[in-house]
Amino acid sequence: MTDTDKANVLVVEDEEDLAQLYTTFLEAEYDVSMATGGEEALEIVHDSFDVVLLDRQMPDLSGDEVLARLSEHGIDIQVAMLTAVEPARDIVNLPFDEYKTKPITRDELLALVQVLIERATYNKHSQEFFSLAVKKTTLEKVNEHGSEEYEEITEQLNELRQSINVTLEDMSDETIPPELIED
């Protein structure tokens, strides 16, 4: 994406009125496509999309299944689960970047897409770190801290944090921005 290009966003929502509302919220800032089901989303999704806003419960193909198929096909896109489904421990194994429970306001939706576009510029370790941090926070919100899945994510986050810290330590002071250097 160049500075003059608008980011491409795919809205996947089986409630057509809600899909249209999200599209209206976003279309002034982004190039927006809309799918009203998982099968339709898979027919039109491709690597040129920057963000997918994905409903989790859809009658033809669930958001979970869409995520699995995107992974199978090696399509690497920032994905936000935007759903009425309260999160549970099963989110640990889903390859998403954000999880938001409906309803969501226009400003929240715009901010969500902007954050995901920014994260897409990060390296894979940083993207993985943020994805795990979102899952950890999401589980905390539904009082799943202390569960085996929560502990697993916490351990993965700590390992990734250590890896990132070692990478920063290996860099010379000239290659690290001053604001990242700890006193």
Residue frames as a rotation matrix with the C-alpha (Angstrom) as fourth column:
MET 1
0.578 0.816 0.000 0.00
0.816 -0.578 0.000 0.00
0.000 0.000 -1.000 0.00
THR 2
-0.493 -0.722 0.485 1.40
0.700 -0.661 -0.271 3.39
0.517 0.206 0.831 -0.94
ASP 3
-0.845 0.112 -0.523 0.68
0.333 -0.657 -0.677 6.67
-0.419 -0.746 0.517 0.83
THR 4
-0.722 0.586 -0.368 -1.90
-0.689 -0.656 0.308 7.60
-0.061 0.477 0.877 -1.81
ASP 5
-0.518 0.536 -0.667 -3.67
-0.033 0.767 0.641 4.24
0.855 0.354 -0.379 -1.75
LYS 6
0.120 0.612 0.782 -6.51
-0.967 -0.108 0.233 3.56
0.227 -0.783 0.579 0.62
ALA 7
-0.842 -0.346 0.415 -6.23
-0.469 0.849 -0.244 0.38
-0.268 -0.400 -0.877 2.67
ASN 8
-0.337 0.704 -0.625 -8.51
-0.499 0.429 0.753 -2.46
0.798 0.566 0.207 1.60
VAL 9
-0.745 0.210 0.633 -10.96
-0.578 0.271 -0.770 -3.71
-0.333 -0.939 -0.081 4.24
LEU 10
-0.565 0.603 -0.563 -13.25
-0.101 0.627 0.773 -6.72
0.819 0.494 -0.293 3.95
VAL 11
-0.495 0.544 0.678 -16.35
-0.851 -0.145 -0.505 -6.69
-0.176 -0.826 0.535 6.16
VAL 12
-0.658 0.299 -0.691 -17.75
-0.051 0.898 0.437 -10.19
0.751 0.323 -0.576 6.72
GLU 13
-0.838 0.495 0.230 -21.10
-0.352 -0.167 -0.921 -10.05
-0.418 -0.853 0.314 8.51
ASP 14
-0.822 0.528 0.212 -24.19
0.561 0.691 0.456 -12.20
0.095 0.494 -0.864 7.90
GLU 15
0.179 0.857 -0.483 -26.58
0.745 -0.439 -0.503 -9.48
-0.643 -0.270 -0.717 9.09
GLU 16
-0.052 -0.244 0.968 -26.72
0.963 -0.270 -0.017 -7.44
0.265 0.931 0.249 5.88
ASP 17
0.803 0.390 0.450 -27.90
0.276 -0.913 0.300 -4.21
0.528 -0.117 -0.841 7.55
LEU 18
0.817 -0.555 -0.156 -25.00
0.045 -0.207 0.977 -4.37
-0.575 -0.805 -0.144 10.01
ALA 19
0.004 -0.816 0.577 -22.52
0.864 0.293 0.409 -5.18
-0.503 0.498 0.707 7.23
GLN 20
0.233 0.166 0.958 -23.80
0.774 -0.629 -0.079 -2.15
0.589 0.760 -0.275 5.30
LEU 21
0.990 0.127 0.055 -23.51
0.062 -0.759 0.648 0.05
0.124 -0.638 -0.760 8.41
TYR 22
0.436 -0.899 -0.038 -19.88
0.363 0.136 0.922 -1.00
-0.824 -0.415 0.385 8.97
THR 23
-0.092 -0.432 0.897 -19.18
0.994 0.018 0.111 -0.36
-0.064 0.902 0.428 5.29
THR 24
0.626 0.410 0.663 -20.72
0.472 -0.876 0.096 3.11
0.621 0.253 -0.742 5.53
PHE 25
0.920 -0.322 -0.223 -18.62
0.082 -0.398 0.914 3.85
-0.382 -0.859 -0.340 8.63
LEU 26
0.203 -0.957 0.209 -15.41
0.388 0.275 0.880 2.87
-0.899 -0.098 0.427 6.83
GLU 27
0.394 -0.031 0.919 -15.82
0.901 0.209 -0.379 3.86
-0.181 0.977 0.110 3.19
ALA 28
0.994 -0.083 0.077 -14.70
-0.065 -0.976 -0.210 7.49
0.092 0.203 -0.975 3.58
GLU 29
0.426 -0.880 0.211 -11.29
-0.757 -0.219 0.615 6.30
-0.495 -0.422 -0.760 4.81
TYR 30
-0.513 -0.616 0.598 -10.85
-0.322 0.784 0.531 2.89
-0.795 0.080 -0.601 3.16
ASP 31
-0.405 0.386 -0.829 -11.69
-0.794 0.301 0.529 0.80
0.453 0.872 0.185 0.11
VAL 32
-0.497 0.323 0.805 -14.32
-0.621 0.515 -0.590 -1.51
-0.605 -0.794 -0.056 1.57
SER 33
-0.545 0.404 -0.735 -15.70
-0.438 0.611 0.660 -4.79
0.715 0.681 -0.156 0.26
MET 34
-0.247 0.575 0.780 -18.53
-0.929 0.089 -0.360 -6.65
-0.277 -0.813 0.512 1.91
ALA 35
-0.655 0.149 -0.741 -19.45
-0.199 0.912 0.359 -10.31
0.729 0.382 -0.568 2.25
THR 36
0.011 0.763 0.646 -22.57
-0.959 -0.175 0.224 -11.55
0.284 -0.622 0.730 4.01
GLY 37
0.949 0.235 0.213 -21.27
-0.296 0.895 0.334 -15.03
-0.112 -0.380 0.918 4.70
GLY 38
0.275 -0.900 0.339 -18.14
-0.333 0.241 0.911 -17.08
-0.902 -0.363 -0.234 5.18
GLU 39
0.174 -0.163 0.971 -18.30
0.754 0.657 -0.024 -18.80
-0.634 0.736 0.237 1.79
GLU 40
0.865 0.186 0.466 -18.70
0.456 -0.677 -0.578 -15.47
0.208 0.712 -0.671 0.00
ALA 41
0.778 -0.627 -0.041 -15.79
-0.489 -0.645 0.587 -14.05
-0.394 -0.437 -0.808 1.99
LEU 42
0.067 -0.792 0.607 -13.52
0.074 0.610 0.789 -16.89
-0.995 -0.008 0.099 0.92
GLU 43
0.442 0.161 0.882 -14.51
0.856 0.218 -0.469 -16.36
-0.268 0.963 -0.041 -2.71
ILE 44
0.841 -0.017 0.541 -13.42
0.270 -0.853 -0.447 -12.72
0.470 0.522 -0.712 -2.70
VAL 45
0.842 -0.539 -0.024 -10.62
-0.224 -0.389 0.894 -12.56
-0.491 -0.747 -0.448 -0.13
HIS 46
0.667 -0.727 0.163 -7.04
0.551 0.335 -0.764 -12.24
0.501 0.600 0.624 -1.36
ASP 47
-0.002 -0.814 -0.581 -3.69
0.998 -0.036 0.047 -10.90
-0.059 -0.579 0.813 -0.20
SER 48
-0.575 -0.245 0.780 -4.41
0.431 -0.902 0.035 -7.35
0.695 0.356 0.624 -1.33
PHE 49
0.645 0.744 0.175 -6.81
0.157 -0.352 0.923 -6.93
0.748 -0.567 -0.344 1.58
ASP 50
-0.412 -0.783 0.466 -5.19
-0.302 -0.365 -0.881 -5.26
0.860 -0.503 -0.086 4.57
VAL 51
-0.840 0.231 0.491 -7.87
-0.491 0.062 -0.869 -5.97
-0.231 -0.971 0.061 7.19
VAL 52
-0.459 0.780 -0.426 -10.76
0.114 0.527 0.842 -8.40
0.881 0.338 -0.330 7.58
LEU 53
-0.634 0.432 0.642 -13.53
-0.770 -0.270 -0.578 -7.67
-0.076 -0.861 0.503 10.05
LEU 54
-0.639 0.207 -0.741 -15.01
-0.216 0.876 0.431 -11.11
0.738 0.436 -0.515 10.65
ASP 55
0.220 0.794 0.567 -18.24
-0.947 0.036 0.318 -12.11
0.232 -0.607 0.760 12.34
ARG 56
-0.733 -0.562 0.384 -17.82
-0.657 0.732 -0.181 -15.32
-0.179 -0.385 -0.905 14.33
GLN 57
-0.474 0.642 0.603 -21.30
0.242 0.753 -0.611 -16.83
-0.847 -0.143 -0.512 14.03
MET 58
-0.378 0.392 -0.839 -22.59
-0.890 -0.404 0.212 -17.15
-0.256 0.827 0.501 10.50
PRO 59
0.468 0.725 0.506 -24.98
-0.599 0.681 -0.422 -19.79
-0.650 -0.106 0.753 9.18
ASP 60
0.909 -0.055 -0.413 -23.02
-0.333 0.501 -0.799 -21.02
0.251 0.864 0.437 6.15
LEU 61
0.256 -0.899 -0.355 -19.44
0.626 0.434 -0.648 -21.02
0.737 -0.056 0.674 7.46
SER 62
0.839 0.110 -0.534 -18.38
0.526 -0.421 0.739 -19.75
-0.143 -0.900 -0.411 10.87
GLY 63
0.801 -0.586 0.119 -15.74
-0.551 -0.801 -0.236 -17.11
0.234 0.123 -0.964 11.38
ASP 64
0.299 -0.686 0.664 -13.60
-0.532 0.457 0.712 -19.78
-0.792 -0.566 -0.228 13.05
GLU 65
0.427 -0.081 0.901 -13.78
0.572 0.795 -0.200 -21.87
-0.700 0.601 0.386 9.87
VAL 66
0.955 -0.105 0.278 -12.98
0.159 -0.612 -0.775 -18.85
0.251 0.784 -0.567 7.70
LEU 67
0.569 -0.787 0.239 -9.89
-0.790 -0.444 0.423 -18.18
-0.227 -0.429 -0.874 9.84
ALA 68
0.220 -0.472 0.854 -8.78
-0.063 0.867 0.495 -21.80
-0.974 -0.162 0.161 9.44
ARG 69
0.636 0.076 0.768 -9.15
0.705 0.347 -0.618 -21.66
-0.314 0.935 0.167 5.67
LEU 70
0.924 -0.372 0.086 -7.29
-0.312 -0.866 -0.391 -18.36
0.220 0.334 -0.916 5.42
SER 71
0.300 -0.842 0.448 -4.41
-0.729 0.102 0.677 -19.98
-0.616 -0.530 -0.583 7.31
GLU 72
0.338 -0.107 0.935 -4.53
0.333 0.943 -0.013 -23.10
-0.880 0.315 0.354 5.14
HIS 73
0.748 0.035 0.663 -4.22
0.661 -0.133 -0.738 -20.94
0.063 0.990 -0.123 2.03
GLY 74
-0.205 -0.954 -0.217 -1.40
0.969 -0.229 0.089 -18.86
-0.135 -0.192 0.972 3.49
ILE 75
0.171 0.332 0.928 -3.36
0.454 -0.862 0.225 -15.62
0.874 0.382 -0.298 3.31
ASP 76
-0.388 -0.470 -0.793 -1.73
0.921 -0.171 -0.349 -13.28
0.029 -0.866 0.499 5.82
ILE 77
-0.182 0.473 0.862 -4.15
0.169 -0.849 0.501 -10.49
0.969 0.237 0.075 6.70
GLN 78
-0.980 -0.020 0.199 -4.89
-0.182 -0.318 -0.930 -8.62
0.082 -0.948 0.308 9.91
VAL 79
-0.326 0.899 -0.294 -8.16
0.263 0.385 0.885 -10.09
0.908 0.211 -0.361 11.21
ALA 80
-0.851 0.222 0.475 -10.49
-0.524 -0.383 -0.761 -8.73
0.013 -0.897 0.442 13.86
MET 81
-0.597 0.748 -0.290 -13.22
0.708 0.661 0.248 -10.99
0.377 -0.057 -0.924 15.15
LEU 82
-0.873 0.438 0.213 -16.19
-0.475 -0.863 -0.173 -8.63
0.108 -0.253 0.962 15.47
THR 83
-0.556 0.528 -0.642 -18.88
0.158 0.825 0.542 -10.70
0.816 0.200 -0.542 17.08
ALA 84
0.231 0.711 0.664 -21.73
-0.751 -0.303 0.586 -11.06
0.618 -0.634 0.464 19.53
VAL 85
0.647 -0.052 -0.761 -20.11
0.287 0.941 0.179 -14.24
0.706 -0.335 0.624 20.86
GLU 86
0.776 -0.414 0.475 -18.59
-0.625 -0.408 0.665 -13.72
-0.081 -0.814 -0.576 24.29
PRO 87
0.055 -0.841 -0.538 -15.03
-0.686 0.359 -0.632 -15.01
0.725 0.404 -0.557 24.18
ALA 88
0.915 0.112 0.388 -14.09
-0.360 0.660 0.659 -18.26
-0.182 -0.743 0.644 25.89
ARG 89
0.237 -0.899 0.369 -11.01
-0.278 0.301 0.912 -20.40
-0.931 -0.319 -0.179 26.20
ASP 90
0.445 -0.013 0.896 -11.37
0.683 0.652 -0.330 -21.60
-0.579 0.758 0.299 22.60
ILE 91
0.993 -0.062 -0.105 -10.03
-0.112 -0.806 -0.581 -18.27
-0.049 0.588 -0.807 21.31
VAL 92
0.369 -0.921 0.127 -6.51
-0.345 -0.009 0.938 -19.36
-0.863 -0.390 -0.321 22.25
ASN 93
-0.304 -0.520 0.798 -6.13
0.431 0.672 0.602 -21.42
-0.849 0.528 0.020 19.08
LEU 94
0.665 0.588 0.461 -7.76
0.688 -0.242 -0.684 -18.96
-0.291 0.772 -0.565 16.68
PRO 95
-0.372 -0.913 0.165 -5.39
0.897 -0.309 0.315 -16.94
-0.236 0.266 0.935 14.46
PHE 96
0.608 0.579 0.543 -6.89
0.663 -0.747 0.054 -13.46
0.436 0.327 -0.838 14.87
ASP 97
-0.477 -0.824 0.306 -5.34
0.572 -0.555 -0.604 -10.11
0.667 -0.113 0.736 15.73
GLU 98
-0.863 0.304 0.403 -8.20
-0.490 -0.698 -0.522 -8.48
0.123 -0.648 0.752 17.65
TYR 99
-0.568 0.749 -0.340 -11.42
0.701 0.657 0.278 -9.65
0.432 -0.080 -0.899 19.30
LYS 100
-0.927 0.340 0.159 -14.26
-0.375 -0.865 -0.335 -7.17
0.024 -0.370 0.929 19.79
THR 101
-0.609 0.793 -0.001 -17.71
0.751 0.576 -0.322 -7.91
-0.255 -0.197 -0.947 21.09
LYS 102
-0.544 0.531 0.650 -20.62
0.277 -0.618 0.736 -6.12
0.792 0.580 0.189 19.45
PRO 103
0.859 0.316 0.404 -21.97
0.513 -0.530 -0.675 -3.51
0.000 0.787 -0.617 19.57
ILE 104
-0.266 -0.949 -0.167 -19.17
0.857 -0.313 0.410 -1.30
-0.442 -0.034 0.897 18.28
THR 105
0.545 0.451 -0.707 -19.39
0.188 -0.887 -0.421 2.41
-0.817 0.097 -0.568 17.55
ARG 106
0.946 -0.188 0.264 -18.21
0.219 -0.230 -0.948 4.16
0.239 0.955 -0.176 14.40
ASP 107
0.547 -0.776 0.313 -15.23
-0.791 -0.602 -0.111 5.68
0.274 -0.186 -0.943 16.22
GLU 108
0.264 -0.421 0.868 -14.29
-0.539 0.682 0.495 2.31
-0.800 -0.598 -0.046 17.75
LEU 109
0.747 0.073 0.661 -14.49
0.419 0.720 -0.553 0.64
-0.516 0.690 0.507 14.35
LEU 110
0.876 -0.444 0.187 -12.33
-0.103 -0.551 -0.828 3.29
0.471 0.706 -0.528 12.68
ALA 111
0.347 -0.768 0.538 -9.77
-0.935 -0.240 0.261 3.09
-0.071 -0.594 -0.801 15.50
LEU 112
0.463 -0.113 0.879 -9.74
-0.167 0.963 0.211 -0.71
-0.870 -0.244 0.428 15.30
VAL 113
0.885 -0.115 0.452 -9.01
0.463 0.323 -0.825 -0.72
-0.051 0.940 0.338 11.57
GLN 114
0.716 -0.648 0.261 -6.31
-0.481 -0.728 -0.488 1.94
0.506 0.224 -0.833 11.98
VAL 115
0.308 -0.591 0.745 -4.57
-0.808 0.251 0.533 -0.09
-0.502 -0.766 -0.401 14.71
LEU 116
0.577 -0.041 0.816 -4.66
0.213 0.972 -0.101 -3.23
-0.788 0.232 0.569 12.58
ILE 117
0.923 -0.278 0.268 -3.21
0.209 -0.222 -0.952 -1.40
0.324 0.935 -0.147 9.58
GLU 118
0.486 -0.771 0.411 -0.40
-0.836 -0.547 -0.037 -0.07
0.253 -0.326 -0.911 11.77
ARG 119
0.335 -0.340 0.879 0.30
-0.532 0.701 0.474 -3.52
-0.777 -0.627 0.054 13.21
ALA 120
0.922 0.048 0.385 0.59
0.264 0.648 -0.714 -4.94
-0.283 0.760 0.585 9.70
THR 121
0.697 -0.708 0.112 3.78
-0.366 -0.485 -0.794 -2.91
0.617 0.512 -0.597 9.33
TYR 122
0.376 -0.544 0.750 5.36
-0.870 0.072 0.488 -4.61
-0.319 -0.836 -0.446 12.35
ASN 123
-0.566 -0.606 -0.559 7.65
-0.722 0.692 -0.019 -7.63
0.399 0.393 -0.829 12.07
LYS 124
0.008 0.620 -0.784 6.18
-0.149 0.776 0.612 -11.10
0.989 0.113 0.099 12.66
HIS 125
-0.583 -0.274 -0.765 7.42
0.660 0.389 -0.642 -11.34
0.474 -0.879 -0.046 16.26
SER 126
-0.971 0.232 -0.050 5.74
-0.168 -0.820 -0.547 -8.06
-0.168 -0.523 0.836 17.17
GLN 127
-0.323 0.897 -0.301 2.53
-0.753 -0.051 0.656 -9.05
0.574 0.438 0.692 15.41
GLU 128
-0.105 0.226 -0.968 2.51
0.288 0.939 0.188 -12.36
0.952 -0.260 -0.164 17.27
PHE 129
-0.874 -0.274 -0.402 3.17
0.461 -0.201 -0.864 -10.53
0.156 -0.940 0.302 20.55
PHE 130
-0.785 0.617 0.056 0.18
-0.618 -0.775 -0.133 -8.22
-0.039 -0.139 0.990 20.05
SER 131
-0.104 0.759 -0.642 -2.07
-0.500 0.518 0.694 -11.10
0.860 0.393 0.326 19.02
LEU 132
-0.310 -0.083 -0.947 -1.16
0.607 0.749 -0.264 -13.01
0.731 -0.657 -0.182 22.19
ALA 133
-0.985 -0.074 -0.156 -1.59
0.167 -0.638 -0.752 -9.88
-0.044 -0.767 0.640 24.31
VAL 134
-0.482 0.875 -0.047 -5.09
-0.790 -0.411 0.455 -9.39
0.378 0.257 0.889 22.87
LYS 135
0.034 0.485 -0.874 -6.00
-0.014 0.875 0.484 -12.99
0.999 -0.004 0.037 23.69
LYS 136
-0.642 -0.342 -0.686 -4.66
0.653 0.224 -0.723 -12.63
0.401 -0.913 0.080 27.24
THR 137
-0.955 0.296 0.025 -6.61
-0.278 -0.861 -0.425 -9.41
-0.104 -0.413 0.905 27.82
THR 138
-0.262 0.898 -0.353 -9.74
-0.695 0.078 0.714 -10.90
0.669 0.432 0.604 26.27
LEU 139
-0.092 0.184 -0.979 -9.56
0.407 0.904 0.131 -13.92
0.909 -0.386 -0.158 28.60
GLU 140
-0.897 -0.256 -0.361 -9.02
0.433 -0.332 -0.838 -11.61
0.095 -0.908 0.409 31.58
LYS 141
-0.751 0.647 0.130 -12.20
-0.625 -0.761 0.176 -9.69
0.213 0.051 0.976 30.69
VAL 142
0.259 0.874 -0.412 -14.25
-0.610 0.479 0.632 -12.90
0.749 0.087 0.657 30.95
ASN 143
0.355 -0.156 0.922 -12.55
-0.919 0.123 0.374 -14.06
-0.172 -0.980 -0.099 34.15
GLU 144
0.956 -0.099 -0.276 -10.58
-0.006 0.934 -0.358 -16.86
0.293 0.344 0.892 32.53
HIS 145
0.062 -0.967 0.249 -7.30
-0.731 -0.214 -0.648 -15.84
0.679 -0.142 -0.720 34.18
GLY 146
-0.208 -0.217 0.954 -5.95
-0.851 0.521 -0.067 -18.86
-0.483 -0.825 -0.293 35.97
SER 147
0.844 0.500 0.197 -7.22
-0.323 0.765 -0.558 -21.27
-0.429 0.407 0.806 33.33
GLU 148
0.223 -0.768 0.601 -4.78
0.505 0.618 0.602 -23.59
-0.834 0.169 0.526 31.61
GLU 149
0.398 0.003 0.917 -5.26
0.899 -0.202 -0.389 -21.67
0.184 0.979 -0.083 28.34
TYR 150
0.964 -0.028 0.263 -4.59
-0.076 -0.981 0.178 -18.36
0.253 -0.191 -0.948 30.05
GLU 151
0.587 -0.789 0.181 -1.43
-0.191 0.082 0.978 -19.69
-0.787 -0.609 -0.102 31.63
GLU 152
0.210 -0.469 0.858 -0.30
0.834 0.544 0.094 -21.04
-0.511 0.696 0.505 28.25
ILE 153
0.653 0.080 0.753 -0.75
0.571 -0.705 -0.421 -17.63
0.497 0.705 -0.506 26.60
THR 154
0.938 -0.325 0.123 1.04
-0.326 -0.704 0.631 -15.90
-0.118 -0.632 -0.766 29.49
GLU 155
0.351 -0.840 0.414 3.98
0.220 0.503 0.836 -18.28
-0.910 -0.202 0.361 29.09
GLN 156
0.254 -0.207 0.945 4.09
0.965 0.125 -0.232 -17.73
-0.070 0.970 0.232 25.32
LEU 157
0.887 0.110 0.448 4.02
0.173 -0.980 -0.101 -13.96
0.428 0.168 -0.888 25.85
ASN 158
0.770 -0.632 0.084 6.90
-0.317 -0.264 0.911 -14.14
-0.554 -0.728 -0.404 28.33
GLU 159
0.168 -0.709 0.685 8.97
0.624 0.614 0.483 -16.29
-0.763 0.346 0.546 25.95
LEU 160
0.412 0.052 0.910 8.30
0.859 -0.354 -0.369 -13.92
0.303 0.934 -0.191 23.08
ARG 161
0.983 -0.061 0.173 9.10
-0.117 -0.934 0.338 -10.90
0.141 -0.353 -0.925 25.25
GLN 162
0.490 -0.854 0.176 12.43
-0.023 0.189 0.982 -12.49
-0.871 -0.485 0.073 26.21
SER 163
0.115 -0.400 0.909 13.19
0.917 0.395 0.058 -13.21
-0.382 0.827 0.413 22.56
ILE 164
0.703 0.200 0.682 12.41
0.507 -0.813 -0.285 -9.61
0.498 0.546 -0.673 21.62
ASN 165
0.926 -0.377 0.029 14.57
-0.274 -0.615 0.739 -8.32
-0.261 -0.692 -0.673 24.50
VAL 166
0.241 -0.867 0.435 17.51
0.410 0.498 0.764 -10.52
-0.880 -0.006 0.476 23.41
THR 167
0.265 -0.084 0.961 17.16
0.957 -0.095 -0.272 -9.19
0.115 0.992 0.055 19.88
LEU 168
0.910 0.101 0.402 17.22
0.081 -0.995 0.065 -5.60
0.407 -0.026 -0.913 21.18
GLU 169
0.729 -0.681 0.062 20.28
-0.170 -0.093 0.981 -6.35
-0.663 -0.726 -0.183 23.34
ASP 170
0.163 -0.668 0.726 22.10
0.757 0.557 0.342 -7.77
-0.633 0.494 0.596 20.31
MET 171
0.600 0.095 0.794 21.60
0.678 -0.587 -0.442 -4.54
0.424 0.804 -0.416 18.39
SER 172
-0.563 -0.816 -0.130 24.07
0.794 -0.490 -0.360 -1.72
0.230 -0.306 0.924 18.75
ASP 173
-0.224 0.453 -0.863 22.99
0.592 -0.640 -0.490 1.53
-0.775 -0.620 -0.125 20.37
GLU 174
-0.805 -0.134 -0.578 23.20
-0.298 -0.751 0.590 3.25
-0.513 0.647 0.565 16.97
THR 175
-0.860 0.475 -0.186 20.47
0.006 0.375 0.927 1.02
0.511 0.796 -0.325 15.51
ILE 176
-0.268 0.780 -0.565 18.03
0.952 0.304 -0.032 1.38
0.147 -0.547 -0.824 18.39
PRO 177
0.116 0.371 0.921 15.90
0.203 -0.917 0.343 4.52
0.972 0.147 -0.182 18.62
PRO 178
-0.760 -0.547 0.351 16.80
-0.177 -0.345 -0.922 6.40
0.625 -0.763 0.165 21.84
GLU 179
-0.133 0.790 0.598 13.27
-0.955 -0.264 0.137 6.10
0.266 -0.553 0.790 23.21
LEU 180
0.718 0.395 -0.573 13.59
-0.314 0.919 0.239 2.29
0.621 0.008 0.784 23.25
ILE 181
-0.247 -0.886 -0.394 16.79
0.187 0.355 -0.916 2.19
0.951 -0.299 0.078 25.27
GLU 182
0.793 0.516 -0.324 16.14
0.368 0.017 0.930 1.57
0.485 -0.857 -0.176 28.94
ASP 183
0.334 -0.659 0.674 18.15
-0.684 -0.662 -0.308 3.48
0.649 -0.358 -0.671 31.53
